[in-house]
Amino acid sequence: MNEPIRIYVPRDSAAVSMGADETAAAIAAEAARRGIDLQLVRNGSRGLLWLEPMIEVATAHGRQAYGPVTADAVAGLFDADFHHGGPHALGLGATEEIPYLKKQTRLTFARVGITDPISLEDYVAHAGYRGLKAALGMDPAAIVAAVTTSGLRGRGGAAFPAGIKWNTVLNAPGPQKYVVCNADEGDSGTFSDRMIMEGDPFVLIEGMTIAGLATGASQGYIYLRCEYPDAHRTLNTAIAAAYAAGYLGSNVLGSGRGFELEVRLGAGAYICGEETSLLESLEGKRGQVRFKPPLPALQGLFGKPTVINNVITLASVPIILDRGADYYKNFGMGRSRGTLPLQLTGNIKHGGLVELAFGGTLRELLYDFGGGSHSGRPIRQGVHFPQDSVAQNSIA
């Protein structure tokens, strides 16, 4: 018996805003009308936002991409035998060979656009939870040492070394500690956090669980901006699946070590993107900046030692525990190790998500990936990503 044809249509909210749901419905209806056995997979976006909805078809020669595909183009695509990779004016060729993707270095976003975001089985089949399993075989100090050696710095803008923060929480006294994810992505033109939460939520869950094991924290919270309803639903679905499979709870994978996790919604206050204001809000208070010291690592949520990192920082942790600190450290330059996802928005021809190792130039980013300005006006060139700090995430 032949396997059903597998077609991927993004469920990412950017693609949905461009008609991806209508495209998916049209594909299902047209396949049924033609008697074609079809498996429709709602994946995350690959990040080529000017081509959304970009759909992919699994063929014997790999996944083939087409885009942008609106609902009214679907019948013509079937006429062209696109479901077997047939040529069409909207054809983009083999997905992995599209220059925008091929020239990237995707570590944190390795699965985004490839897997079904709410399928735990798909996540595990694509190297998911290997980092957590490695961490369960290590003592907390060794986990912290791996994160420290990797050179991972906070990806929220301050670039504080994650390992130092984790080590402070590990060595802080007290029976109750917390891990808090700052998912209050409120800066204009930013969407990398949202893409992870909608396109690969398990990598964030895994990273937070590892952080809990490393620091002795038994409870985690994802503080999510209320303007992300799709991310909210996806995260809660993924968390429920992780609990059901034993990846969360009082006895993670039978290890005797526990980690609980839940999502809390913010109310849309921009100030709550600052970590201490976020903690105030989580406690049910008005979101306002706390005086420092004390640092959140010593007296954070409810006055307890707290790890607080943003989405991209925590989502970068699993690959460090899976592949090793030296593997991650080999990307980047100077004191900036690993990769950074950057968002291209505004007056740019090819807006989207680009993940690169530190050391690239803005010219490369804006011209090789972005295609230059949409208006055709020149862009200032020759600026490098900072060697000793994290570059701004958004180029608008």
HELIX and SHEET records of a PDB file:
HELIX    1   1 SER A   13  SER A   17  1                                   5    
HELIX    2   2 ALA A   20  ARG A   34  1                                  15    
HELIX    3   3 LEU A   49  LEU A   51  5                                   3    
HELIX    4   4 ALA A   71  ALA A   73  5                                   3    
HELIX    5   5 VAL A   74  ASP A   79  1                                   6    
HELIX    6   6 PHE A   82  HIS A   84  5                                   3    
HELIX    7   7 THR A   95  GLU A   97  5                                   3    
HELIX    8   8 PRO A   99  LYS A  102  1                                   4    
HELIX    9   9 LEU A  120  ALA A  125  1                                   6    
HELIX   10  10 ARG A  130  LEU A  136  1                                   7    
HELIX   11  11 PRO A  140  SER A  150  1                                  11    
HELIX   12  12 ALA A  162  ASN A  171  1                                  10    
HELIX   13  13 SER A  192  GLY A  199  1                                   8    
HELIX   14  14 PRO A  201  THR A  215  1                                  15    
HELIX   15  15 PRO A  229  ALA A  244  1                                  16    
HELIX   16  16 VAL A  252  GLY A  254  5                                   3    
HELIX   17  17 TYR A  270  GLY A  273  5                                   4    
HELIX   18  18 GLU A  275  LEU A  282  1                                   8    
HELIX   19  19 LEU A  301  GLY A  303  5                                   3    
HELIX   20  20 VAL A  311  ALA A  315  1                                   5    
HELIX   21  21 VAL A  317  ARG A  323  1                                   7    
HELIX   22  22 ALA A  325  LYS A  329  1                                   5    
HELIX   23  23 LEU A  362  ARG A  363  1                                   2    
HELIX   24  24 GLU A  364  PHE A  369  3                                   6    
SHEET    1   A 5 LEU A  38  VAL A  41  0                                        
SHEET    2   A 5 ILE A   5  TYR A   8  1                                        
SHEET    3   A 5 ILE A  55  THR A  59 -1                                        
SHEET    4   A 5 GLY A  62  TYR A  66 -1                                        
SHEET    5   A 5 GLY A  91  ALA A  94 -1                                        
SHEET    1   B 4 GLU A 260  LEU A 265  0                                        
SHEET    2   B 4 GLN A 219  LEU A 224  1                                        
SHEET    3   B 4 TYR A 178  ALA A 183  1                                        
SHEET    4   B 4 THR A 306  ASN A 310  1                                        
SHEET    1   C 2 GLY A 332  MET A 333  0                                        
SHEET    2   C 2 SER A 336  ARG A 337 -1                                        
SHEET    1   D 3 GLY A 352  ALA A 357  0                                        
SHEET    2   D 3 THR A 339  LEU A 344 -1                                        
SHEET    3   D 3 SER A 394  ILE A 395  1                                        
END                                                                             
